[in-house]
Amino acid sequence: MKRAGGWLWMAGAIGAVIAVQSLRQSAPLVWFDGVLNGARDLVPAGIAIALIGAALLIGALIHGMVFDATRMEPGKIEYTYSKRTPMSWQVGWFKGRLLAGAEFQEESGFAELKQSWRTGEWLHDHRYLRATMVMVGLPLVLFGTFGSIALVTDEPGVRLLLLLTLSYVAARLGYALIRA
């Protein structure tokens, strides 16, 4: 059943592309194209929004590496592996010197993140602060990037599909946050 849903989704997406391309000279799409052409002055703002989102994502990564990372001891390392995949064998070998290293791995669900927002715990707990930075930064990167591309592109069908993608992302994110 899950596979059938994927095929239906793909067929719907291809149908939407065909419908947009066949109707691209219709009056509503021409009007929509005119509105987006009038909003081209917002391209620098879209780029700035994308850069702010990227800075938040990089800040979350740096914050995690500084405060909660597990340090790895520098020195000589040697690693050998072999793995069988359905079609082949993979064999590898690495030998070198680790100068410095750190790693961290964490996960937070929407429900516990929303609870930390309600209680104010996200201001004190590093994990919730980073999750909040990612929750704000990633949509900013997506909206700034896709919005700027939609404003710069001259093809009305591509513009419409980019903005439909953004509205889908916003709807799914909003639904996930409301449901959590």
Secondary structure, 3 states (H helix, E strand, C coil): CHHHHHHHHHHHHHHHHHHHHHCCCCHHHHHHHHHHHHCHHHHHHHHHHHHHHHHHHHHHHHHHHHHCCEEECCEEEEEEEEEECCCCEEEEEEEEEECCEEECCCCCCHHHHHHHHHHCHHHCCHHHHHHHHHHHHHHHHHHHHHHHHHHHCCCHHHHHHHHHHHHHHHHHHHHHHHHC
